[in-house]
Amino acid sequence: MKTDNRITGDCSISAPSLLLIPLAILILGATVACELFAGRTLFGTGGQFGWLTNDIWSEACSQRLLDPYSFSHICHGLVFYFLLWLVARQIPMHWRFFTALCFEAGWEILENSPFIIERYREATIAIGYAGDSIVNSLSDILMMSIGFWAAWKLRPRSAASLFLCMEIGCAFWIRDNLSMNVLMLVKPVAAIKEWQLRGRVGK
């Protein structure tokens, strides 16, 4: 089986390994089990399924299937594809995707741990953050998968443009994005947080 040695979407593998399907299901099942063990619920604090919320200040944020941070998880996929292309381009594409899937599932579990939940509350604008619903976590993993697939299919310049459009668009829309989220978690900047909180005026 040939491997993809280029960053472009022209990949020569014919089909993903059949083993990938049960392994991916296993990873998703393990994510659900870990979150249930951690006290997360299927539909979140409201207890009811919802398709979408576009308000990051709402209690429904991170509880519905989709929210503005879904774009950040698409960006995860774009970043994972690029990083894995840099360090593991000899590995077949489907195993690189599986690696990205494991990373994203691991982050979802970590993100819903008491330590990270409290860190979000202290350092970022997610003041009342109570963790994701399981439905939202699974959706985040799906969004990452879409981003990874898009990076595989698009030309590098197009993938980079897509990343920048989502980051800039979210910065204007919700005053937050993947880059700021990571920065504020690792090394909070008071001026950024103050600017972000101004978006809450009138909520």
N, C-alpha and C positions, 0 to 999 in steps of 0.2 A: 504493500500500500504506500502510495506517495504521500508526501506531506506538503503543506503549504509553506513555502519559504519567503513569501512576499507579503507585504502589508495590505495589498489590494485584495478585493473580494474574489479574485480569480483563483479558486482553490481546486486542486486536482483530485481530492478524495471523492470517491463515488457515492458513498453512503455512510452514515454514522454506524458505529458498532451497535449491534442489537443489545449488547450488554449495557449500553448507556441508558436505555429506557428504564429497566428495573432499578438501576443504581440511582437515577434521578428521582424516581418515585420513592426510593428508600430515603434519600436526603430530605425530600419534602415531608415525608412521614416523620422522620426524626426531628425536623424543625417544629412540626405541630406538637409532637410529644413533649419536646423540651419546653415549649411555650405553655402548654397545658400544665406541666409540672411547676412552672414558674408563676402560675396563677393567671395567665392570660386567658381570655375568653374568646369564643369564636367570632362574635359580632361586637365585642368591645363593651364599653361602659353603658351604652344605651340598650344593649341586648337585642337590637333589631338590625337586620341587614339593610344596608344602604349602598347605592351605586357610587355616589359622588358627593363630595363637598369641595367648594372652591374657596372656603374661608379658613385660613390657618389659625385664626383666633377662636374658632368654634370648637366646642367639645367633641364634635364629630370628626375633627381632623385626626388622622391616623387610625380612625375607627372604620371608615367606609372603604369600599373596594378601591376607589381612586381619590386622590387629593392632589393639591399642587406639588407635593413632594414626590409624586410619581415620576415627574420629570428628572429629579435628582437620581432616581434609581435607573432610569434610562442612561443617564450619564455614567453611572457605575459600570454599566455594560460596555460603553464606549471605552472607558478607562481600562477596564480589565482586559479587553481585547488588545489594546495597544501595549499594555505592560507584558501580557503573556506572549505577544508577538516579539517583543524585545528579548525576553529571557528564555522562551521555550518554543521558538518557531519550528524546531524539528519535531515537536510532538504533534500528532494528528489533530486536526481542528476539533473533532468531537471531544477529545480528551481535554483540550484547552477550555472548551465550553464547560465541561464537567468540573474542571478546576474552578472556573469563575462561579459556577453554581454553588460549589462548596463554600467559597469565600462569602458569597452573598447570604447564603443560609446561616453561616457562622456569624456574620454581622447582625442578622435579624435576631438571632438568639442573644448575642451580646447586647444589642441595642435595648432589649427588653429586660435586661438584668437590673436589679435595684441600683447598682453603682452608676450605670450609664443614664438611667432615668433621672436620678438625682443630679447627675452632671448636666444634663440638658436643662433641668430646672434652674440650676445655679448660674450656668455660663451662657446660655443662649436665650432666645426670645420664647422658647417653649416653656413658659413659666408654669403652666398647669399640666404639663405633659404627664400622662399616666401610663405610657406604653402603648404599643400597637395592638389592635385586634389581630387575631390569627388570620382572618380574611385579608386584612391590610398587609400583613407580613408576606402572605403568599402572593398577593398582587405585586408587592415590591420585588419579589424574586422574578415574577413574570416580566416586569418592566425592565429589570436588568437583562433578562434573556433577550428581550426585544432590542435593547441597546447593543448587546453583543452581536446579535444577528445583523443589525444595521451596519455596524462597523466592519463586519466581514464582507458584506455585499457592496458597501460604498467605497469610492475612492478615498484615500487618506484625507485629501483636502475637503471633500464633502463631509466626511465623518467629523473632522475638526470644526467645520462650519456649523454642523448640527449641534455639536457640543456647545459652541460659543453662543449660538442662537438661544438655546435653552437656558444657559447660565445668565445671559444678559436679559432675556425675557423674564425669567423668574425674579431677577434683581429688581426690575421695574414693577413687576406685578405684586410680589409678596415681600419684597425687600430681603429676600433670602435665596440661597441656591446652594449647590453642593460645595463650592469653594468656600463660601462664608460659613457654612455649617461645620465643615472640617476645621477651619481656622478657629471658630468660636469654641469648639469642643477642646481643641488642643491648647490654644493660647488666646483667651478672650481679649477682645479690644473694646474698651468702654465706649469709644466714639462710634464704633459700628453698631453696638447694641443700642445705644441711644437713638441713632438714626433709624434702626429697624423698629424700635418701639413706637416711633412717631406714626408708623403705619397703623397702629392700633387705635388712634384717635377716632372717635365716632363709632367704635365697635361696641 
